[in-house]
Amino acid sequence: MIFKPRPSIGKISVFVVTSGFVCGSLLLTLLFWIYGFTTRDELIPGLIILTPINAFVIIYGIYLLRVYPTIHYKVENGNLSINCGRYHWIIPIKTISSIVEKDLKYSPLAGTKLPGFALGDNYYSDVGIVRMCSTALVKRILLIYTDQRIYGITPDKVGEFISALRKEGLT
C-alpha cells in the first residue's frame, strides 16, 4: 500500500530560500558598488566569484523541487519502503522497535532542513540524528525507531499507515 506525505509549504520554501539567496547576494554586491565600498574594477571579480556559488544554489534548489513530489512511503511484503528522490530506504518491519509521533526540537546543525521539508540525515537536539523524508521540519513527525537508526516521515493518513504496518507484522 502506498502512502503520500501530508501536504506542506515545502515547494514554496525551497523556491523562496533559493531565489532569496541569489537575489540577496547580487543585491549586496551592487549595494557595495553603489555606496563605494568597492570599485567597478573590484565588482567584476566579485560577480565572477558569486556566479558559481549562485549557480550551485539554483541547481540544488531545482534538485529539491524535483525531489519533493517523489516523496512516498510503501508498506508491502513485510517491509516499509521510504522514497524521497534518490534516497530510497527499505526497513524490514520486524526491525521496527517503536513508532512515535512528536514535535522535534530544531537544531541548525547538519542536514537539509527548510520549512515544510526535511531530507536525509538531520540532527535534532532532543533525539539526535534522524534520517528524514518528510514534508515537515519539526511538527508532527512520525519517528520510526529501528535497531540501526531513527527515521522521520510524515504520512498524510497516520492511522491508516500504522494499521498497514500492523497488518504486515508490526508488533
C-alpha positions in Angstrom: 0.0 0.0 0.0 1.4 3.4 -1.0 1.1 6.4 1.3 1.6 10.0 0.3 3.1 12.6 2.7 0.9 15.2 4.2 0.7 18.5 2.3 3.0 21.3 3.2 4.7 24.5 2.1 7.9 22.7 1.1 7.9 23.6 -2.6 7.3 27.3 -1.8 10.0 27.4 0.9 12.6 25.8 -1.5 11.7 28.4 -4.1 11.8 31.3 -1.6 15.1 30.3 0.0 16.8 29.7 -3.4 15.6 32.9 -5.0 16.2 34.9 -1.8 19.8 33.8 -1.6 20.6 34.5 -5.2 18.8 37.9 -5.3 20.2 38.8 -1.9 23.8 38.1 -2.9 23.5 40.0 -6.1 21.8 43.0 -4.3 24.5 43.0 -1.7 27.2 43.1 -4.3 25.5 46.0 -6.1 25.0 47.9 -2.9 28.7 47.6 -2.1 29.4 49.1 -5.5 26.8 51.9 -5.3 27.9 53.0 -1.8 31.6 53.0 -2.7 32.7 50.0 -0.7 34.2 48.6 -3.8 35.2 50.0 -7.2 34.0 48.9 -10.6 37.3 47.0 -11.1 36.6 45.0 -7.9 32.9 44.5 -8.8 33.6 42.2 -11.7 35.8 39.7 -9.7 33.1 39.7 -7.0 30.4 38.8 -9.6 32.7 36.1 -11.0 33.1 34.6 -7.6 29.3 34.8 -6.9 28.3 33.2 -10.2 29.3 29.6 -9.4 28.0 29.9 -5.9 24.6 31.2 -7.1 24.6 28.5 -9.9 25.2 25.8 -7.2 22.3 27.2 -5.1 20.0 27.3 -8.1 20.9 23.8 -9.2 20.4 22.5 -5.6 17.0 24.3 -5.4 15.9 22.7 -8.7 17.0 19.3 -7.3 15.0 19.8 -4.2 11.9 20.9 -6.2 12.2 17.7 -8.2 12.6 15.5 -5.1 9.6 16.9 -3.3 6.9 15.3 -5.5 8.6 11.9 -5.3 8.1 11.5 -1.5 6.0 8.5 -0.7 6.0 5.5 1.7 5.2 2.0 0.8 4.2 -0.9 3.0 4.3 -4.4 1.4 5.9 -7.8 1.7 6.9 -7.2 5.4 8.9 -4.1 4.5 8.5 -0.3 4.8 9.9 1.5 1.8 10.7 5.2 2.2 11.2 7.0 -1.1 12.5 10.5 -1.5 14.1 11.3 -4.8 17.4 9.5 -5.0 17.0 8.4 -1.4 15.4 5.0 -1.0 15.4 3.1 2.3 13.9 -0.3 2.9 13.2 -1.2 6.5 12.1 -4.7 7.4 9.0 -4.2 9.6 10.3 -6.8 12.1 13.2 -4.5 12.9 10.9 -1.6 14.0 11.0 -1.3 17.8 8.6 1.6 18.2 6.8 4.4 16.4 6.1 7.8 18.0 4.6 10.9 16.6 6.1 14.0 18.1 7.3 17.6 17.6 11.1 17.7 17.3 13.4 20.4 18.7 15.0 22.2 15.9 18.8 22.4 15.7 20.6 24.4 12.9 23.3 21.7 12.7 23.7 19.4 9.7 21.1 18.4 7.2 18.7 19.7 4.6 16.0 21.4 6.6 13.6 24.0 5.2 10.1 25.0 6.4 7.9 22.2 5.1 10.7 19.9 4.0 13.4 17.8 5.6 15.6 15.4 3.7 18.4 13.0 4.6 20.2 12.7 7.9 19.3 15.7 10.1 20.4 16.5 13.7 17.7 17.4 16.3 18.7 18.4 19.8 16.1 16.1 21.5 16.5 12.8 19.6 19.9 13.1 17.8 20.3 12.1 14.1 17.1 11.3 12.3 17.0 10.1 8.7 14.3 12.3 7.3 12.0 12.1 4.3 9.2 14.4 5.4 7.1 17.4 4.4 7.6 19.0 7.8 10.6 20.3 9.6 9.7 19.6 13.2 5.9 19.4 13.6 4.1 16.1 13.9 7.0 13.9 12.7 6.3 10.2 12.8 9.6 8.7 14.3 10.3 5.1 13.4 12.8 3.6 15.7 14.8 0.6 14.5 17.8 -1.4 15.7 20.1 0.7 13.5 18.7 4.3 13.4 15.7 6.6 13.6 13.6 7.5 10.6 11.3 10.6 10.4 8.3 10.6 8.0 5.0 12.5 7.6 2.4 10.2 6.1 -0.9 12.1 5.4 -3.1 9.3 6.9 -1.1 8.3 10.0 -3.8 5.9 11.4 -4.1 4.0 8.1 -0.3 3.9 7.8 0.1 2.3 11.2 -2.7 -0.1 10.5 -1.0 -1.2 7.3 2.3 -1.7 9.3 0.4 -3.9 11.8 -1.1 -6.0 9.0 2.4 -6.6 7.7 3.7 -7.7 11.1 4.4 -4.7 13.3 4.0 -5.7 17.0 
